[in-house]
Each structure stands twice: as structure tokens, then as C-alpha cells.
Amino acid sequence: MLKRFLRLDFLPRSHDCGLLALRLGVAIPLFLKHGTEKLFRFHAMAAHFPNPLHIGAVPSLIFAMIADGICMPLLMVGLATRWAALWQFVNLFVAWAFVHHFVFFGPHGDHGELIVLYLAAMLTLFLAGAGRYSIDARLEDRRSEISNR
């Protein structure tokens, strides 16, 4: 009895539900905080946005806006999930490396832990895909139906 309780055998196991929870749990906050900010305040942000790769503040902001404002809704619904996760991973890694200088500990490391968690989530979604509860899975089902005809 204790063994079943410790393993939580009474709850159904589903990797697909876990991937859905991960997609929503990561994409919704990123979109609400950073995506909407970049989409609706683009002109105000363009003047002071960091330019970590020396491509210009506006191109850097466009890259980040695509990551936060477009890729996060794609992750929410599970469309082009692996590409969206990869784009966001690159965006987060560049921000952590060139803007935050890999700071994880210390007085200026307040974003380090959160960035690493987001990076881990994006890497997981890139490697695992969206799961069954996604538009990607529906498209794959549709494609296999057509090829079986």
C-alpha cells in the first residue's frame, strides 16, 4: 500500500499531459510578460533594447519579439513546437550569455536561475516535441491518414 502511494499509482501517467503542462506552464508566462510587452511597446523598447550580437537594437528586438510574441503562442497550441522551442532557446541563451554574462549567483544573479529553468524547458520541448495534445500531433495524424490511402 505504501509503495503504491509513494509511486502515485492512483494517478494516470501520461507523457503527453506532462508535455502539455510544460508547454502551457512555460509559454503562457513568457508570452504574458515578455511577448505582449514586445508586441505592444515595440517602438518604446527599440530605443534602449540591448544589442548583444552587434546587429543593431531593432534587429535584436525583432528576434526577441519573434521568440516571445510569436513562438510562445505557437508553443501554447503546439504548432511548429520544436522550431519555436529552438528559436526561444537561442534567444534565451543569447540573453543569458551576452546580456546577463552567465550570472547565476551573487547580487546580480537574480535572473540566472529563471533563465536556466526556461532554457531547460525549451531544450526539453525541442527534444521531445509537443506531445499528443497539440496541432503538431493532429497534422501528423492527418499526414499518416493521407499516406495510408
N, CA, C and O atoms as a GROMACS GRO file, in nm:
protein
  596
    1MET      N    1   0.082  -0.119   0.000
    1MET     CA    2   0.000   0.000   0.000
    1MET      C    3   0.087   0.126   0.000
    1MET      O    4   0.063   0.220  -0.076
    2LEU      N    5   0.188   0.127   0.086
    2LEU     CA    6   0.277   0.242   0.093
    2LEU      C    7   0.353   0.260  -0.039
    2LEU      O    8   0.375   0.372  -0.084
    3LYS      N    9   0.391   0.149  -0.098
    3LYS     CA   10   0.463   0.154  -0.226
    3LYS      C   11   0.377   0.218  -0.335
    3LYS      O   12   0.425   0.302  -0.411
    4ARG      N   13   0.251   0.178  -0.342
    4ARG     CA   14   0.158   0.237  -0.440
    4ARG      C   15   0.138   0.386  -0.414
    4ARG      O   16   0.130   0.466  -0.507
    5PHE      N   17   0.131   0.422  -0.287
    5PHE     CA   18   0.115   0.563  -0.251
    5PHE      C   19   0.238   0.644  -0.290
    5PHE      O   20   0.225   0.753  -0.346
    6LEU      N   21   0.356   0.592  -0.261
    6LEU     CA   22   0.480   0.664  -0.292
    6LEU      C   23   0.499   0.680  -0.443
    6LEU      O   24   0.552   0.781  -0.489
    7ARG      N   25   0.457   0.581  -0.520
    7ARG     CA   26   0.469   0.589  -0.667
    7ARG      C   27   0.352   0.662  -0.731
    7ARG      O   28   0.351   0.683  -0.852
    8LEU      N   29   0.253   0.701  -0.652
    8LEU     CA   30   0.132   0.769  -0.700
    8LEU      C   31   0.063   0.689  -0.811
    8LEU      O   32   0.020   0.744  -0.912
    9ASP      N   33   0.053   0.556  -0.789
    9ASP     CA   34  -0.009   0.469  -0.888
    9ASP      C   35  -0.155   0.500  -0.914
    9ASP      O   36  -0.208   0.461  -1.018
   10PHE      N   37  -0.220   0.569  -0.823
   10PHE     CA   38  -0.362   0.601  -0.841
   10PHE      C   39  -0.383   0.713  -0.943
   10PHE      O   40  -0.496   0.737  -0.984
   11LEU      N   41  -0.278   0.782  -0.982
   11LEU     CA   42  -0.288   0.886  -1.084
   11LEU      C   43  -0.246   0.830  -1.220
   11LEU      O   44  -0.148   0.756  -1.229
   12PRO      N   45  -0.318   0.865  -1.324
   12PRO     CA   46  -0.278   0.815  -1.456
   12PRO      C   47  -0.146   0.880  -1.499
   12PRO      O   48  -0.120   0.997  -1.470
   13ARG      N   49  -0.064   0.803  -1.570
   13ARG     CA   50   0.062   0.854  -1.622
   13ARG      C   51   0.045   0.888  -1.770
   13ARG      O   52  -0.012   0.810  -1.847
   14SER      N   53   0.093   1.003  -1.806
   14SER     CA   54   0.085   1.042  -1.945
   14SER      C   55   0.195   1.142  -1.976
   14SER      O   56   0.196   1.254  -1.925
   15HIS      N   57   0.287   1.099  -2.063
   15HIS     CA   58   0.391   1.191  -2.107
   15HIS      C   59   0.329   1.307  -2.184
   15HIS      O   60   0.378   1.420  -2.178
   16ASP      N   61   0.221   1.278  -2.256
   16ASP     CA   62   0.156   1.382  -2.334
   16ASP      C   63   0.095   1.491  -2.246
   16ASP      O   64   0.102   1.609  -2.279
   17CYS      N   65   0.035   1.450  -2.135
   17CYS     CA   66  -0.018   1.551  -2.040
   17CYS      C   67   0.095   1.631  -1.980
   17CYS      O   68   0.082   1.752  -1.958
   18GLY      N   69   0.207   1.566  -1.951
   18GLY     CA   70   0.323   1.636  -1.898
   18GLY      C   71   0.378   1.737  -1.996
   18GLY      O   72   0.415   1.848  -1.957
   19LEU      N   73   0.385   1.700  -2.125
   19LEU     CA   74   0.434   1.794  -2.226
   19LEU      C   75   0.337   1.911  -2.244
   19LEU      O   76   0.380   2.024  -2.264
   20LEU      N   77   0.207   1.883  -2.236
   20LEU     CA   78   0.109   1.991  -2.244
   20LEU      C   79   0.125   2.087  -2.126
   20LEU      O   80   0.125   2.209  -2.143
   21ALA      N   81   0.139   2.032  -2.006
   21ALA     CA   82   0.158   2.116  -1.887
   21ALA      C   83   0.287   2.198  -1.898
   21ALA      O   84   0.289   2.315  -1.860
   22LEU      N   85   0.392   2.137  -1.950
   22LEU     CA   86   0.518   2.210  -1.966
   22LEU      C   87   0.503   2.322  -2.069
   22LEU      O   88   0.548   2.434  -2.046
   23ARG      N   89   0.440   2.290  -2.182
   23ARG     CA   90   0.420   2.393  -2.286
   23ARG      C   91   0.342   2.511  -2.232
   23ARG      O   92   0.382   2.626  -2.250
   24LEU      N   93   0.230   2.484  -2.165
   24LEU     CA   94   0.146   2.591  -2.114
   24LEU      C   95   0.211   2.663  -1.996
   24LEU      O   96   0.204   2.786  -1.987
   25GLY      N   97   0.272   2.588  -1.907
   25GLY     CA   98   0.332   2.647  -1.788
   25GLY      C   99   0.450   2.738  -1.818
   25GLY      O  100   0.480   2.828  -1.740
   26VAL      N  101   0.517   2.715  -1.930
   26VAL     CA  102   0.631   2.798  -1.968
   26VAL      C  103   0.589   2.907  -2.066
   26VAL      O  104   0.628   3.023  -2.051
   27ALA      N  105   0.509   2.871  -2.164
   27ALA     CA  106   0.476   2.966  -2.272
   27ALA      C  107   0.382   3.077  -2.227
   27ALA      O  108   0.398   3.192  -2.269
   28ILE      N  109   0.286   3.047  -2.144
   28ILE     CA  110   0.190   3.150  -2.102
   28ILE      C  111   0.258   3.263  -2.025
   28ILE      O  112   0.239   3.379  -2.060
   29PRO      N  113   0.337   3.233  -1.921
   29PRO     CA  114   0.402   3.345  -1.851
   29PRO      C  115   0.501   3.423  -1.939
   29PRO      O  116   0.507   3.545  -1.932
   30LEU      N  117   0.578   3.351  -2.021
   30LEU     CA  118   0.672   3.420  -2.109
   30LEU      C  119   0.598   3.512  -2.206
   30LEU      O  120   0.641   3.626  -2.229
   31PHE      N  121   0.489   3.463  -2.262
   31PHE     CA  122   0.413   3.546  -2.355
   31PHE      C  123   0.349   3.665  -2.284
   31PHE      O  124   0.357   3.778  -2.332
   32LEU      N  125   0.285   3.640  -2.169
   32LEU     CA  126   0.216   3.749  -2.100
   32LEU      C  127   0.312   3.857  -2.052
   32LEU      O  128   0.279   3.976  -2.059
   33LYS      N  129   0.429   3.818  -2.004
   33LYS     CA  130   0.523   3.918  -1.952
   33LYS      C  131   0.606   3.980  -2.064
   33LYS      O  132   0.613   4.102  -2.075
   34HIS      N  133   0.669   3.898  -2.146
   34HIS     CA  134   0.766   3.949  -2.242
   34HIS      C  135   0.709   3.964  -2.383
   34HIS      O  136   0.743   4.060  -2.454
   35GLY      N  137   0.625   3.871  -2.424
   35GLY     CA  138   0.569   3.878  -2.559
   35GLY      C  139   0.479   3.997  -2.581
   35GLY      O  140   0.493   4.070  -2.679
   36THR      N  141   0.384   4.017  -2.489
   36THR     CA  142   0.293   4.131  -2.505
   36THR      C  143   0.369   4.263  -2.494
   36THR      O  144   0.337   4.360  -2.563
   37GLU      N  145   0.469   4.265  -2.407
   37GLU     CA  146   0.549   4.387  -2.392
   37GLU      C  147   0.619   4.421  -2.525
   37GLU      O  148   0.620   4.537  -2.566
   38LYS      N  149   0.677   4.322  -2.589
   38LYS     CA  150   0.749   4.348  -2.715
   38LYS      C  151   0.652   4.377  -2.830
   38LYS      O  152   0.682   4.458  -2.917
   39LEU      N  153   0.539   4.311  -2.831
   39LEU     CA  154   0.442   4.333  -2.939
   39LEU      C  155   0.376   4.470  -2.930
   39LEU      O  156   0.356   4.536  -3.032
   40PHE      N  157   0.341   4.513  -2.810
   40PHE     CA  158   0.263   4.636  -2.794
   40PHE      C  159   0.347   4.759  -2.758
   40PHE      O  160   0.296   4.871  -2.765
   41ARG      N  161   0.473   4.740  -2.722
   41ARG     CA  162   0.558   4.853  -2.687
   41ARG      C  163   0.687   4.852  -2.770
   41ARG      O  164   0.791   4.898  -2.725
   42PHE      N  165   0.677   4.798  -2.890
   42PHE     CA  166   0.795   4.782  -2.976
   42PHE      C  167   0.871   4.913  -2.994
   42PHE      O  168   0.992   4.917  -2.972
   43HIS      N  169   0.803   5.019  -3.032
   43HIS     CA  170   0.870   5.147  -3.060
   43HIS      C  171   0.935   5.204  -2.935
   43HIS      O  172   1.044   5.261  -2.943
   44ALA      N  173   0.871   5.191  -2.822
   44ALA     CA  174   0.930   5.242  -2.698
   44ALA      C  175   1.053   5.162  -2.657
   44ALA      O  176   1.148   5.217  -2.602
   45MET      N  177   1.052   5.031  -2.684
   45MET     CA  178   1.164   4.946  -2.646
   45MET      C  179   1.281   4.956  -2.743
   45MET      O  180   1.395   4.934  -2.703
   46ALA      N  181   1.254   4.989  -2.869
   46ALA     CA  182   1.358   4.989  -2.972
   46ALA      C  183   1.471   5.085  -2.939
   46ALA      O  184   1.586   5.059  -2.977
   47ALA      N  185   1.443   5.193  -2.872
   47ALA     CA  186   1.545   5.294  -2.843
   47ALA      C  187   1.649   5.246  -2.742
   47ALA      O  188   1.764   5.292  -2.745
   48HIS      N  189   1.611   5.156  -2.652
   48HIS     CA  190   1.703   5.115  -2.545
   48HIS      C  191   1.722   4.964  -2.536
   48HIS      O  192   1.773   4.916  -2.435
   49PHE      N  193   1.682   4.889  -2.638
   49PHE     CA  194   1.694   4.743  -2.631
   49PHE      C  195   1.842   4.702  -2.645
   49PHE      O  196   1.915   4.762  -2.723
   50PRO      N  197   1.886   4.600  -2.569
   50PRO     CA  198   2.025   4.557  -2.579
   50PRO      C  199   2.059   4.507  -2.720
   50PRO      O  200   1.972   4.457  -2.792
   51ASN      N  201   2.184   4.520  -2.757
   51ASN     CA  202   2.233   4.478  -2.887
   51ASN      C  203   2.349   4.381  -2.866
   51ASN      O  204   2.463   4.413  -2.900
   52PRO      N  205   2.321   4.262  -2.812
   52PRO     CA  206   2.430   4.173  -2.770
   52PRO      C  207   2.513   4.115  -2.885
   52PRO      O  208   2.631   4.085  -2.867
   53LEU      N  209   2.454   4.099  -3.002
   53LEU     CA  210   2.527   4.038  -3.114
   53LEU      C  211   2.577   4.142  -3.213
   53LEU      O  212   2.630   4.107  -3.319
   54HIS      N  213   2.562   4.269  -3.180
   54HIS     CA  214   2.607   4.380  -3.264
   54HIS      C  215   2.544   4.377  -3.404
   54HIS      O  216   2.611   4.403  -3.504
   55ILE      N  217   2.416   4.346  -3.407
   55ILE     CA  218   2.340   4.350  -3.533
   55ILE      C  219   2.245   4.469  -3.535
   55ILE      O  220   2.174   4.491  -3.634
   56GLY      N  221   2.242   4.544  -3.428
   56GLY     CA  222   2.153   4.657  -3.414
   56GLY      C  223   2.046   4.629  -3.310
   56GLY      O  224   2.006   4.514  -3.290
   57ALA      N  225   1.999   4.735  -3.245
   57ALA     CA  226   1.898   4.719  -3.141
   57ALA      C  227   1.765   4.673  -3.200
   57ALA      O  228   1.697   4.588  -3.142
   58VAL      N  229   1.727   4.727  -3.316
   58VAL     CA  230   1.598   4.689  -3.375
   58VAL      C  231   1.599   4.544  -3.423
   58VAL      O  232   1.505   4.471  -3.393
   59PRO      N  233   1.702   4.496  -3.498
   59PRO     CA  234   1.703   4.354  -3.534
   59PRO      C  235   1.707   4.262  -3.411
   59PRO      O  236   1.645   4.156  -3.411
   60SER      N  237   1.780   4.303  -3.306
   60SER     CA  238   1.782   4.223  -3.183
   60SER      C  239   1.643   4.217  -3.120
   60SER      O  240   1.600   4.112  -3.073
   61LEU      N  241   1.573   4.330  -3.119
   61LEU     CA  242   1.438   4.335  -3.065
   61LEU      C  243   1.342   4.252  -3.151
   61LEU      O  244   1.254   4.185  -3.098
   62ILE      N  245   1.359   4.256  -3.281
   62ILE     CA  246   1.273   4.176  -3.370
   62ILE      C  247   1.293   4.027  -3.341
   62ILE      O  248   1.196   3.952  -3.333
   63PHE      N  249   1.419   3.985  -3.326
   63PHE     CA  250   1.447   3.844  -3.294
   63PHE      C  251   1.380   3.805  -3.163
   63PHE      O  252   1.316   3.700  -3.154
   64ALA      N  253   1.395   3.890  -3.060
   64ALA     CA  254   1.334   3.862  -2.930
   64ALA      C  255   1.181   3.867  -2.937
   64ALA      O  256   1.114   3.790  -2.870
   65MET      N  257   1.127   3.959  -3.018
   65MET     CA  258   0.982   3.969  -3.033
   65MET      C  259   0.926   3.843  -3.098
   65MET      O  260   0.821   3.794  -3.059
   66ILE      N  261   0.996   3.792  -3.198
   66ILE     CA  262   0.952   3.667  -3.260
   66ILE      C  263   0.954   3.554  -3.157
   66ILE      O  264   0.860   3.474  -3.151
   67ALA      N  265   1.060   3.548  -3.077
   67ALA     CA  266   1.071   3.443  -2.975
   67ALA      C  267   0.959   3.452  -2.872
   67ALA      O  268   0.893   3.353  -2.842
   68ASP      N  269   0.939   3.572  -2.817
   68ASP     CA  270   0.843   3.587  -2.707
   68ASP      C  271   0.700   3.610  -2.754
   68ASP      O  272   0.606   3.564  -2.689
   69GLY      N  273   0.683   3.681  -2.864
   69GLY     CA  274   0.549   3.720  -2.908
   69GLY      C  275   0.486   3.628  -3.009
   69GLY      O  276   0.364   3.626  -3.023
   70ILE      N  277   0.567   3.550  -3.081
   70ILE     CA  278   0.513   3.460  -3.184
   70ILE      C  279   0.536   3.314  -3.147
   70ILE      O  280   0.445   3.232  -3.155
   71CYS      N  281   0.660   3.281  -3.106
   71CYS     CA  282   0.690   3.142  -3.073
   71CYS      C  283   0.616   3.092  -2.949
   71CYS      O  284   0.581   2.974  -2.942
   72MET      N  285   0.592   3.179  -2.852
   72MET     CA  286   0.523   3.134  -2.731
   72MET      C  287   0.376   3.097  -2.759
   72MET      O  288   0.331   2.994  -2.709
   73PRO      N  289   0.300   3.175  -2.836
   73PRO     CA  290   0.166   3.127  -2.872
   73PRO      C  291   0.172   2.997  -2.955
   73PRO      O  292   0.084   2.911  -2.941
   74LEU      N  293   0.273   2.983  -3.040
   74LEU     CA  294   0.288   2.858  -3.114
   74LEU      C  295   0.312   2.742  -3.019
   74LEU      O  296   0.256   2.634  -3.039
   75LEU      N  297   0.392   2.763  -2.915
   75LEU     CA  298   0.413   2.657  -2.816
   75LEU      C  299   0.284   2.625  -2.740
   75LEU      O  300   0.256   2.509  -2.710
   76MET      N  301   0.206   2.728  -2.709
   76MET     CA  302   0.081   2.705  -2.636
   76MET      C  303  -0.010   2.608  -2.710
   76MET      O  304  -0.067   2.518  -2.649
   77VAL      N  305  -0.024   2.627  -2.840
   77VAL     CA  306  -0.114   2.542  -2.917
   77VAL      C  307  -0.043   2.420  -2.974
   77VAL      O  308  -0.107   2.329  -3.026
   78GLY      N  309   0.090   2.418  -2.965
   78GLY     CA  310   0.165   2.303  -3.014
   78GLY      C  311   0.179   2.301  -3.165
   78GLY      O  312   0.162   2.197  -3.228
   79LEU      N  313   0.208   2.415  -3.224
   79LEU     CA  314   0.228   2.424  -3.369
   79LEU      C  315   0.374   2.464  -3.395
   79LEU      O  316   0.422   2.563  -3.341
   80ALA      N  317   0.443   2.385  -3.478
   80ALA     CA  318   0.587   2.406  -3.504
   80ALA      C  319   0.662   2.412  -3.371
   80ALA      O  320   0.749   2.497  -3.352
   81THR      N  321   0.628   2.324  -3.282
   81THR     CA  322   0.677   2.327  -3.145
   81THR      C  323   0.828   2.320  -3.136
   81THR      O  324   0.890   2.396  -3.062
   82ARG      N  325   0.887   2.228  -3.209
   82ARG     CA  326   1.031   2.211  -3.198
   82ARG      C  327   1.105   2.334  -3.251
   82ARG      O  328   1.205   2.375  -3.192
   83TRP      N  329   1.058   2.391  -3.361
   83TRP     CA  330   1.120   2.513  -3.413
   83TRP      C  331   1.101   2.630  -3.317
   83TRP      O  332   1.195   2.707  -3.294
   84ALA      N  333   0.981   2.644  -3.263
   84ALA     CA  334   0.954   2.753  -3.169
   84ALA      C  335   1.041   2.740  -3.044
   84ALA      O  336   1.094   2.839  -2.995
   85ALA      N  337   1.055   2.618  -2.993
   85ALA     CA  338   1.138   2.595  -2.874
   85ALA      C  339   1.285   2.625  -2.905
   85ALA      O  340   1.355   2.682  -2.822
   86LEU      N  341   1.331   2.586  -3.023
   86LEU     CA  342   1.469   2.615  -3.061
   86LEU      C  343   1.493   2.764  -3.073
   86LEU      O  344   1.594   2.815  -3.024
   87TRP      N  345   1.401   2.836  -3.137
   87TRP     CA  346   1.414   2.982  -3.151
   87TRP      C  347   1.421   3.049  -3.014
   87TRP      O  348   1.505   3.136  -2.990
   88GLN      N  349   1.331   3.007  -2.925
   88GLN     CA  350   1.330   3.065  -2.791
   88GLN      C  351   1.454   3.026  -2.712
   88GLN      O  352   1.507   3.106  -2.636
   89PHE      N  353   1.502   2.904  -2.730
   89PHE     CA  354   1.624   2.861  -2.663
   89PHE      C  355   1.741   2.952  -2.703
   89PHE      O  356   1.816   2.999  -2.618
   90VAL      N  357   1.756   2.976  -2.833
   90VAL     CA  358   1.864   3.062  -2.881
   90VAL      C  359   1.848   3.202  -2.824
   90VAL      O  360   1.945   3.262  -2.780
   91ASN      N  361   1.726   3.255  -2.825
   91ASN     CA  362   1.700   3.388  -2.770
   91ASN      C  363   1.740   3.396  -2.623
   91ASN      O  364   1.808   3.489  -2.582
   92LEU      N  365   1.697   3.299  -2.545
   92LEU     CA  366   1.728   3.298  -2.402
   92LEU      C  367   1.878   3.281  -2.378
   92LEU      O  368   1.935   3.346  -2.290
   93PHE      N  369   1.941   3.194  -2.455
   93PHE     CA  370   2.084   3.170  -2.437
   93PHE      C  371   2.165   3.295  -2.469
   93PHE      O  372   2.258   3.329  -2.396
   94VAL      N  373   2.129   3.363  -2.577
   94VAL     CA  374   2.198   3.488  -2.612
   94VAL      C  375   2.179   3.592  -2.501
   94VAL      O  376   2.274   3.660  -2.462
   95ALA      N  377   2.058   3.603  -2.450
   95ALA     CA  378   2.032   3.699  -2.341
   95ALA      C  379   2.114   3.664  -2.217
   95ALA      O  380   2.172   3.752  -2.155
   96TRP      N  381   2.118   3.536  -2.182
   96TRP     CA  382   2.191   3.495  -2.062
   96TRP      C  383   2.342   3.512  -2.081
   96TRP      O  384   2.412   3.555  -1.990
   97ALA      N  385   2.390   3.479  -2.201
   97ALA     CA  386   2.534   3.487  -2.226
   97ALA      C  387   2.584   3.629  -2.241
   97ALA      O  388   2.682   3.668  -2.178
   98PHE      N  389   2.516   3.708  -2.324
   98PHE     CA  390   2.571   3.838  -2.362
   98PHE      C  391   2.512   3.957  -2.286
   98PHE      O  392   2.574   4.064  -2.280
   99VAL      N  393   2.395   3.940  -2.228
   99VAL     CA  394   2.336   4.049  -2.151
   99VAL      C  395   2.357   4.026  -2.001
   99VAL      O  396   2.396   4.117  -1.929
  100HIS      N  397   2.332   3.903  -1.956
  100HIS     CA  398   2.347   3.870  -1.814
  100HIS      C  399   2.482   3.808  -1.781
  100HIS      O  400   2.513   3.786  -1.664
  101HIS      N  401   2.564   3.779  -1.883
  101HIS     CA  402   2.702   3.728  -1.868
  101HIS      C  403   2.707   3.601  -1.783
  101HIS      O  404   2.796   3.586  -1.699
  102PHE      N  405   2.614   3.511  -1.805
  102PHE     CA  406   2.607   3.382  -1.737
  102PHE      C  407   2.600   3.395  -1.586
  102PHE      O  408   2.635   3.302  -1.514
  103VAL      N  409   2.556   3.508  -1.536
  103VAL     CA  410   2.549   3.527  -1.392
  103VAL      C  411   2.437   3.440  -1.338
  103VAL      O  412   2.323   3.447  -1.384
  104PHE      N  413   2.471   3.359  -1.240
  104PHE     CA  414   2.374   3.270  -1.178
  104PHE      C  415   2.365   3.298  -1.028
  104PHE      O  416   2.258   3.294  -0.968
  105PHE      N  417   2.480   3.326  -0.967
  105PHE     CA  418   2.488   3.353  -0.824
  105PHE      C  419   2.522   3.499  -0.801
  105PHE      O  420   2.558   3.570  -0.895
  106GLY      N  421   2.513   3.542  -0.680
  106GLY     CA  422   2.558   3.674  -0.643
  106GLY      C  423   2.448   3.778  -0.650
  106GLY      O  424   2.332   3.746  -0.676
  107PRO      N  425   2.486   3.904  -0.627
  107PRO     CA  426   2.386   4.011  -0.619
  107PRO      C  427   2.316   4.041  -0.752
  107PRO      O  428   2.205   4.092  -0.752
  108HIS      N  429   2.381   4.010  -0.863
  108HIS     CA  430   2.320   4.038  -0.993
  108HIS      C  431   2.268   3.910  -1.060
  108HIS      O  432   2.233   3.912  -1.178
  109GLY      N  433   2.262   3.802  -0.987
  109GLY     CA  434   2.218   3.674  -1.042
  109GLY      C  435   2.071   3.646  -1.024
  109GLY      O  436   2.030   3.530  -1.026
  110ASP      N  437   1.991   3.749  -1.007
  110ASP     CA  438   1.850   3.729  -0.978
  110ASP      C  439   1.773   3.666  -1.094
  110ASP      O  440   1.669   3.605  -1.072
  111HIS      N  441   1.822   3.679  -1.218
  111HIS     CA  442   1.753   3.618  -1.331
  111HIS      C  443   1.815   3.486  -1.374
  111HIS      O  444   1.757   3.413  -1.454
  112GLY      N  445   1.933   3.454  -1.322
  112GLY     CA  446   2.006   3.336  -1.367
  112GLY      C  447   1.930   3.207  -1.352
  112GLY      O  448   1.922   3.128  -1.446
  113GLU      N  449   1.874   3.184  -1.236
  113GLU     CA  450   1.801   3.060  -1.210
  113GLU      C  451   1.680   3.047  -1.302
  113GLU      O  452   1.655   2.940  -1.357
  114LEU      N  453   1.606   3.154  -1.318
  114LEU     CA  454   1.487   3.152  -1.403
  114LEU      C  455   1.525   3.127  -1.549
  114LEU      O  456   1.458   3.050  -1.618
  115ILE      N  457   1.631   3.191  -1.595
  115ILE     CA  458   1.674   3.170  -1.734
  115ILE      C  459   1.716   3.025  -1.756
  115ILE      O  460   1.682   2.965  -1.858
  116VAL      N  461   1.788   2.967  -1.660
  116VAL     CA  462   1.830   2.827  -1.674
  116VAL      C  463   1.708   2.735  -1.676
  116VAL      O  464   1.706   2.638  -1.753
  117LEU      N  465   1.608   2.763  -1.596
  117LEU     CA  466   1.485   2.682  -1.598
  117LEU      C  467   1.414   2.694  -1.732
  117LEU      O  468   1.368   2.593  -1.787
  118TYR      N  469   1.404   2.815  -1.786
  118TYR     CA  470   1.344   2.833  -1.918
  118TYR      C  471   1.426   2.764  -2.026
  118TYR      O  472   1.369   2.703  -2.117
  119LEU      N  473   1.557   2.772  -2.017
  119LEU     CA  474   1.643   2.702  -2.114
  119LEU      C  475   1.619   2.551  -2.109
  119LEU      O  476   1.610   2.485  -2.212
  120ALA      N  477   1.610   2.496  -1.988
  120ALA     CA  478   1.585   2.352  -1.973
  120ALA      C  479   1.449   2.314  -2.031
  120ALA      O  480   1.437   2.210  -2.096
  121ALA      N  481   1.348   2.396  -2.008
  121ALA     CA  482   1.215   2.368  -2.063
  121ALA      C  483   1.216   2.372  -2.215
  121ALA      O  484   1.156   2.288  -2.281
  122MET      N  485   1.285   2.472  -2.272
  122MET     CA  486   1.292   2.483  -2.418
  122MET      C  487   1.369   2.367  -2.478
  122MET      O  488   1.330   2.314  -2.583
  123LEU      N  489   1.477   2.326  -2.414
  123LEU     CA  490   1.554   2.211  -2.462
  123LEU      C  491   1.469   2.084  -2.456
  123LEU      O  492   1.473   2.003  -2.548
  124THR      N  493   1.394   2.068  -2.349
  124THR     CA  494   1.306   1.951  -2.336
  124THR      C  495   1.202   1.949  -2.446
  124THR      O  496   1.180   1.845  -2.508
  125LEU      N  497   1.137   2.063  -2.472
  125LEU     CA  498   1.035   2.068  -2.578
  125LEU      C  499   1.097   2.050  -2.716
  125LEU      O  500   1.034   1.991  -2.803
  126PHE      N  501   1.217   2.101  -2.737
  126PHE     CA  502   1.285   2.080  -2.864
  126PHE      C  503   1.314   1.932  -2.886
  126PHE      O  504   1.293   1.881  -2.997
  127LEU      N  505   1.360   1.863  -2.784
  127LEU     CA  506   1.394   1.722  -2.798
  127LEU      C  507   1.272   1.631  -2.801
  127LEU      O  508   1.268   1.534  -2.876
  128ALA      N  509   1.171   1.662  -2.720
  128ALA     CA  510   1.054   1.572  -2.706
  128ALA      C  511   0.941   1.604  -2.802
  128ALA      O  512   0.862   1.516  -2.836
  129GLY      N  513   0.932   1.728  -2.847
  129GLY     CA  514   0.818   1.768  -2.929
  129GLY      C  515   0.700   1.805  -2.842
  129GLY      O  516   0.710   1.814  -2.720
  130ALA      N  517   0.588   1.827  -2.908
  130ALA     CA  518   0.471   1.881  -2.840
  130ALA      C  519   0.388   1.778  -2.766
  130ALA      O  520   0.319   1.812  -2.670
  131GLY      N  521   0.392   1.655  -2.808
  131GLY     CA  522   0.306   1.553  -2.749
  131GLY      C  523   0.174   1.541  -2.824
  131GLY      O  524   0.150   1.612  -2.923
  132ARG      N  525   0.091   1.452  -2.776
  132ARG     CA  526  -0.035   1.418  -2.845
  132ARG      C  527  -0.136   1.532  -2.845
  132ARG      O  528  -0.216   1.544  -2.938
  133TYR      N  529  -0.134   1.616  -2.742
  133TYR     CA  530  -0.234   1.722  -2.731
  133TYR      C  531  -0.181   1.850  -2.794
  133TYR      O  532  -0.154   1.949  -2.726
  134SER      N  533  -0.168   1.847  -2.926
  134SER     CA  534  -0.110   1.961  -2.998
  134SER      C  535  -0.158   1.960  -3.143
  134SER      O  536  -0.208   1.860  -3.194
  135ILE      N  537  -0.140   2.073  -3.207
  135ILE     CA  538  -0.171   2.081  -3.350
  135ILE      C  539  -0.070   1.999  -3.429
  135ILE      O  540  -0.105   1.938  -3.530
  136ASP      N  541   0.055   1.997  -3.384
  136ASP     CA  542   0.157   1.915  -3.450
  136ASP      C  543   0.112   1.769  -3.459
  136ASP      O  544   0.127   1.706  -3.563
  137ALA      N  545   0.058   1.716  -3.350
  137ALA     CA  546   0.013   1.576  -3.350
  137ALA      C  547  -0.105   1.557  -3.444
  137ALA      O  548  -0.113   1.456  -3.514
  138ARG      N  549  -0.196   1.653  -3.447
  138ARG     CA  550  -0.311   1.644  -3.539
  138ARG      C  551  -0.264   1.644  -3.684
  138ARG      O  552  -0.314   1.568  -3.766
  139LEU      N  553  -0.168   1.731  -3.714
  139LEU     CA  554  -0.115   1.736  -3.851
  139LEU      C  555  -0.045   1.606  -3.887
  139LEU      O  556  -0.057   1.559  -4.000
  140GLU      N  557   0.027   1.548  -3.793
  140GLU     CA  558   0.094   1.420  -3.818
  140GLU      C  559  -0.009   1.309  -3.839
  140GLU      O  560   0.009   1.225  -3.927
  141ASP      N  561  -0.116   1.308  -3.760
  141ASP     CA  562  -0.223   1.210  -3.779
  141ASP      C  563  -0.286   1.225  -3.917
  141ASP      O  564  -0.312   1.126  -3.986
  142ARG      N  565  -0.309   1.347  -3.955
  142ARG     CA  566  -0.369   1.375  -4.086
  142ARG      C  567  -0.277   1.330  -4.200
  142ARG      O  568  -0.323   1.273  -4.298
  143ARG      N  569  -0.147   1.358  -4.184
  143ARG     CA  570  -0.050   1.318  -4.285
  143ARG      C  571  -0.042   1.165  -4.297
  143ARG      O  572  -0.029   1.113  -4.408
  144SER      N  573  -0.050   1.094  -4.185
  144SER     CA  574  -0.045   0.948  -4.191
  144SER      C  575  -0.173   0.890  -4.250
  144SER      O  576  -0.169   0.787  -4.317
  145GLU      N  577  -0.287   0.955  -4.225
  145GLU     CA  578  -0.412   0.913  -4.288
  145GLU      C  579  -0.403   0.923  -4.440
  145GLU      O  580  -0.444   0.833  -4.513
  146ILE      N  581  -0.348   1.034  -4.487
  146ILE     CA  582  -0.337   1.056  -4.631
  146ILE      C  583  -0.240   0.957  -4.694
  146ILE      O  584  -0.267   0.906  -4.803
  147SER      N  585  -0.129   0.930  -4.627
  147SER     CA  586  -0.031   0.837  -4.684
  147SER      C  587  -0.079   0.693  -4.681
  147SER      O  588  -0.032   0.611  -4.760
  148ASN      N  589  -0.173   0.660  -4.591
  148ASN     CA  590  -0.226   0.524  -4.584
  148ASN      C  591  -0.333   0.496  -4.689
  148ASN      O  592  -0.374   0.381  -4.707
  149ARG      N  593  -0.377   0.598  -4.758
  149ARG     CA  594  -0.481   0.578  -4.858
  149ARG      C  595  -0.428   0.519  -4.983
  149ARG      O  596  -0.504   0.496  -5.078
   0.00000   0.00000   0.00000
